[in-house]
Amino acid sequence: MKTAAYAASKAGAQLAPFSIDRREPGENDVVIDVLFCGVCHSDLHQVKDEWGGAKFPMVPGHEIVGRVSKVGGGVKKFAVGNLVGVGCMVDACHGCRQCEQHHEQFCEKGCAYTYNSTEMDRTTPTYGGYSKQVVVTESFVLKVPENLDPAAAAPLLCAGITTWSPLRQWGCKKGDRVGVVGLGGLGHMAVKLAASMGAEVTMLSTSKAKEADAKKLGATGFAVTKDPETFTKLAGHFDLIIDTISAEHDLGAHLGLLRPYGTMVLLGVPPSPAAVHAFSLIGGNKRLAGSLIGGIQETQEMLDYCGQHSIVSDVEVIPVSQVNACYERMLKGDVRYRFVLDLATI
Amino acid sequence: MKTAAYAASKAGAQLAPFSIDRREPGENDVVIDVLFCGVCHSDLHQVKDEWGGAKFPMVPGHEIVGRVSKVGGGVKKFAVGNLVGVGCMVDACHGCRQCEQHHEQFCEKGCAYTYNSTEMDRTTPTYGGYSKQVVVTESFVLKVPENLDPAAAAPLLCAGITTWSPLRQWGCKKGDRVGVVGLGGLGHMAVKLAASMGAEVTMLSTSKAKEADAKKLGATGFAVTKDPETFTKLAGHFDLIIDTISAEHDLGAHLGLLRPYGTMVLLGVPPSPAAVHAFSLIGGNKRLAGSLIGGIQETQEMLDYCGQHSIVSDVEVIPVSQVNACYERMLKGDVRYRFVLDLATI
C-alpha cells in the first residue's frame, strides 16, 4: 500500500513529502489511519543521527493515534473504527524472559522500534507515524479511550508511558513527595500523572519563569535548581524524583534531596557520564535508577488510567508541512509541551 | 565503672591499654561483659581519622558479643547471663520518622554510634568494644542465638547486617543470580547469606587466587574482574550485585552485568566519585543503590536467621595485645575473613 509520509532523506536533512510502501495486512495486522502523531525530542536526535546508526530515508514518529481502517482475519481485540495508538515499538520476539514479563522494550532479541529500526526479520525497515497509515501487529496496538481528545492523547504513547512507568515502578501514592526535574514534554506529563496519584509534586526547574505553568499542571511546590539554597532547603525532602533532563547536571546534589530509601529515576541521557559519589547513595539507602519507556501491558494500563482521569498532554497541533519549523522551535525550547502533527493535512 | 580498654590517643597512634569510665547502669541499661569484638575495616579508617572529625582517645569496636552481667530495673528483654550483641549504634532519638520505621541508622537527629561519637546528649563520648565492658540502653542490645560460636558471631553485628540488609531490601530469593564483588569481610558474609537464601552466587574478584575460598563459602560461580571477557560473558546475567569494594572500579561495566530491572548495591565508599552514564541505568531499568548497616529490628532478624541456619563469620581470634599487628595484616589484605579480639586477654 502506497502511503503518504514525511521523511528525512539523510542525516540532518529537512523533512519532506515522501511515499512509503506499507505491507498488506497479514492475519494479525491492524491497519491504522493515522489522525495525529506527537513530535518527540528523540525524533530530532534520530533525524540528525546523533545516536549513531540511523537508517535513511527516515519517517519519524512514535506517538501515534488513529482509527482502525482494516484488520487481518486473526485480529481479535480490534475492529474497524476503533480509536487506537502505537508507541515506540511495533514488535518483539514474544518468547524471551523479558517479553514474557511484559517488558518488550528489553526483548532479548531486540524489539522492533516504530521507526529507524527494522521489523523482527531484521531486514524490513520500519517507518513511523509522520505518515497517513501504519500497519502494526495486533499485540503492539493500544486501545485509546474514546473520551480523550485524540490529538492530546498522542503524546501519551511516549511521554505518557515514559513518566507513568517509573511512577508505578516506585509505588508513587497519595501523600508521597515527588520532585520532577525539568518542565518539558516528559516533565509536564510527570507532574500531571504524579499529582493525579495524590502525590505532593514539586517542580525543580532552572527557570523561575516556569512556576505558573508548573502550578497549573498540578505542582504545589516550585524550586529553582540554579539557586544553591534549594539544595539545603529541600534536603532529604523527596520520596521520589523523576529527572527528565538530558543536559549535564549534578546528580549528587539532586540525590541529597531524597529522604532515606528514596529514589531518583533518570529518564534523560546527558551526553557525558555523571560523577556519583558512593556516599550520596549509601548515606540514606538511596537509589539511582533508570527507566526506558514501558511495556505494552503497562502502556495500556496508563491509557486506561488517563481515560478514567481525563489526563492528556498539553499540545500545539500543527500541519505536517510545519514539521521543520517545529523542530527549530523545539531546539529553542519554544513548545508547551508537545507539538502534534495533524495527519489530515498531509 | 572503671573499664579496661585499648585506645588510640591520637590520629594514627598505635592502640595501647587504656582505662575508661563506663556509666553506672540506668533504669533501661544493660551491662555487658564483652567476650569478643570483631575488627572492622572502618576501625582502621577512624583510628587514622581518614573520614575527618575523629574524637580521641578512641576505643574502636562495633562488633561486640558478650554476656549480660547486670541490668537496670526497667529492663524487660534481657537477664543476667544472656548472650547478647551490640553493633554500630548504641542509641538514637526514638521519635523521628526514621526511628519509627526502624531505620535508626538514619535517625533525623543523628544516631549515637558505638564509638567515635557521642551519646544522644551530644556531649558524652562513646567508646567501643575493644574493652572489658559496655553499658548500652536495652533497645540497642541484640539477642545472640546460643547455638552460635560467640567469637564467630561477633562480625555479624556489622559485616553480617551490612550484607543482610541489601539482600532483604532487594528481595533476594531462591534461584536469583547474585554477584558479590570483592571477597573480604563483607564479601564473605554476602556469599554465605545469599547462598543460604537459595541464590546462585558468583564471586567477582580481581584475584583468581580467591576462587577456592569463594566456592567453599557457597559461591557456585567465579569470575575475574580484571579480565575484560568477564563483562561480555556475564553481560545481563545478575538479578542483584552486592558491591563491597572501597577501591576505585568501573561501575558502568558492572552495571552491564545486570539483567533488566536488576540492582547493584554499593556498600563500600571509594575515595572519588564514579562516572555513571545515564544510559547504563536507563537501558534496562537498572538500579544503583547504596546501603548502610541496618536498623536494630533487621539486625535482630539477621541474628535469628543466622541462628536458625548456623551462619557465622570465618574468623581468626587474636589476643587484644596483637591488635596493632592485625591492623598491619588487614592493610595487606592478609585476613580470612575477620579478626576478632578475645577480650579475656585484656
HADDOCK unambig.tbl for C-alpha pairs under 7 A between the chains (distance, minus, plus):
assign (segid A and resid 106 and name CA) (segid B and resid 284 and name CA) 6.43 0.50 0.50
assign (segid A and resid 266 and name CA) (segid B and resid 278 and name CA) 6.76 0.50 0.50
assign (segid A and resid 266 and name CA) (segid B and resid 282 and name CA) 6.89 0.50 0.50
assign (segid A and resid 267 and name CA) (segid B and resid 282 and name CA) 6.82 0.50 0.50
assign (segid A and resid 269 and name CA) (segid B and resid 278 and name CA) 5.34 0.50 0.50
assign (segid A and resid 269 and name CA) (segid B and resid 279 and name CA) 6.08 0.50 0.50
assign (segid A and resid 270 and name CA) (segid B and resid 278 and name CA) 6.89 0.50 0.50
assign (segid A and resid 272 and name CA) (segid B and resid 277 and name CA) 6.54 0.50 0.50
assign (segid A and resid 273 and name CA) (segid B and resid 275 and name CA) 5.38 0.50 0.50
assign (segid A and resid 273 and name CA) (segid B and resid 276 and name CA) 4.95 0.50 0.50
assign (segid A and resid 273 and name CA) (segid B and resid 277 and name CA) 3.86 0.50 0.50
assign (segid A and resid 273 and name CA) (segid B and resid 278 and name CA) 6.62 0.50 0.50
assign (segid A and resid 274 and name CA) (segid B and resid 275 and name CA) 5.35 0.50 0.50
assign (segid A and resid 274 and name CA) (segid B and resid 276 and name CA) 5.23 0.50 0.50
assign (segid A and resid 274 and name CA) (segid B and resid 277 and name CA) 6.03 0.50 0.50
assign (segid A and resid 275 and name CA) (segid B and resid 273 and name CA) 5.37 0.50 0.50
assign (segid A and resid 275 and name CA) (segid B and resid 274 and name CA) 5.36 0.50 0.50
assign (segid A and resid 275 and name CA) (segid B and resid 275 and name CA) 4.60 0.50 0.50
assign (segid A and resid 275 and name CA) (segid B and resid 276 and name CA) 6.24 0.50 0.50
assign (segid A and resid 276 and name CA) (segid B and resid 273 and name CA) 4.94 0.50 0.50
assign (segid A and resid 276 and name CA) (segid B and resid 274 and name CA) 5.23 0.50 0.50
assign (segid A and resid 276 and name CA) (segid B and resid 275 and name CA) 6.25 0.50 0.50
assign (segid A and resid 276 and name CA) (segid B and resid 276 and name CA) 6.58 0.50 0.50
assign (segid A and resid 277 and name CA) (segid B and resid 272 and name CA) 6.55 0.50 0.50
assign (segid A and resid 277 and name CA) (segid B and resid 273 and name CA) 3.87 0.50 0.50
assign (segid A and resid 277 and name CA) (segid B and resid 274 and name CA) 6.04 0.50 0.50
assign (segid A and resid 278 and name CA) (segid B and resid 266 and name CA) 6.76 0.50 0.50
assign (segid A and resid 278 and name CA) (segid B and resid 269 and name CA) 5.35 0.50 0.50
assign (segid A and resid 278 and name CA) (segid B and resid 270 and name CA) 6.89 0.50 0.50
assign (segid A and resid 278 and name CA) (segid B and resid 273 and name CA) 6.63 0.50 0.50
assign (segid A and resid 279 and name CA) (segid B and resid 269 and name CA) 6.09 0.50 0.50
assign (segid A and resid 281 and name CA) (segid B and resid 289 and name CA) 5.95 0.50 0.50
assign (segid A and resid 281 and name CA) (segid B and resid 290 and name CA) 4.48 0.50 0.50
assign (segid A and resid 282 and name CA) (segid B and resid 266 and name CA) 6.90 0.50 0.50
assign (segid A and resid 282 and name CA) (segid B and resid 267 and name CA) 6.83 0.50 0.50
assign (segid A and resid 282 and name CA) (segid B and resid 290 and name CA) 3.84 0.50 0.50
assign (segid A and resid 282 and name CA) (segid B and resid 291 and name CA) 4.75 0.50 0.50
assign (segid A and resid 282 and name CA) (segid B and resid 292 and name CA) 5.48 0.50 0.50
assign (segid A and resid 283 and name CA) (segid B and resid 292 and name CA) 6.52 0.50 0.50
assign (segid A and resid 284 and name CA) (segid B and resid 106 and name CA) 6.43 0.50 0.50
assign (segid A and resid 285 and name CA) (segid B and resid 289 and name CA) 6.63 0.50 0.50
assign (segid A and resid 285 and name CA) (segid B and resid 290 and name CA) 4.81 0.50 0.50
assign (segid A and resid 285 and name CA) (segid B and resid 291 and name CA) 4.46 0.50 0.50
assign (segid A and resid 285 and name CA) (segid B and resid 292 and name CA) 6.27 0.50 0.50
assign (segid A and resid 286 and name CA) (segid B and resid 289 and name CA) 5.68 0.50 0.50
assign (segid A and resid 286 and name CA) (segid B and resid 290 and name CA) 5.68 0.50 0.50
assign (segid A and resid 287 and name CA) (segid B and resid 287 and name CA) 6.47 0.50 0.50
assign (segid A and resid 287 and name CA) (segid B and resid 288 and name CA) 5.76 0.50 0.50
assign (segid A and resid 287 and name CA) (segid B and resid 289 and name CA) 4.25 0.50 0.50
assign (segid A and resid 287 and name CA) (segid B and resid 290 and name CA) 6.64 0.50 0.50
assign (segid A and resid 288 and name CA) (segid B and resid 287 and name CA) 5.75 0.50 0.50
assign (segid A and resid 288 and name CA) (segid B and resid 288 and name CA) 5.15 0.50 0.50
assign (segid A and resid 288 and name CA) (segid B and resid 289 and name CA) 6.12 0.50 0.50
assign (segid A and resid 289 and name CA) (segid B and resid 281 and name CA) 5.94 0.50 0.50
assign (segid A and resid 289 and name CA) (segid B and resid 285 and name CA) 6.63 0.50 0.50
assign (segid A and resid 289 and name CA) (segid B and resid 286 and name CA) 5.66 0.50 0.50
assign (segid A and resid 289 and name CA) (segid B and resid 287 and name CA) 4.24 0.50 0.50
assign (segid A and resid 289 and name CA) (segid B and resid 288 and name CA) 6.12 0.50 0.50
assign (segid A and resid 290 and name CA) (segid B and resid 281 and name CA) 4.45 0.50 0.50
assign (segid A and resid 290 and name CA) (segid B and resid 282 and name CA) 3.82 0.50 0.50
assign (segid A and resid 290 and name CA) (segid B and resid 285 and name CA) 4.78 0.50 0.50
assign (segid A and resid 290 and name CA) (segid B and resid 286 and name CA) 5.64 0.50 0.50
assign (segid A and resid 290 and name CA) (segid B and resid 287 and name CA) 6.63 0.50 0.50
assign (segid A and resid 291 and name CA) (segid B and resid 282 and name CA) 4.75 0.50 0.50
assign (segid A and resid 291 and name CA) (segid B and resid 285 and name CA) 4.44 0.50 0.50
assign (segid A and resid 292 and name CA) (segid B and resid 282 and name CA) 5.48 0.50 0.50
assign (segid A and resid 292 and name CA) (segid B and resid 283 and name CA) 6.53 0.50 0.50
assign (segid A and resid 292 and name CA) (segid B and resid 285 and name CA) 6.25 0.50 0.50
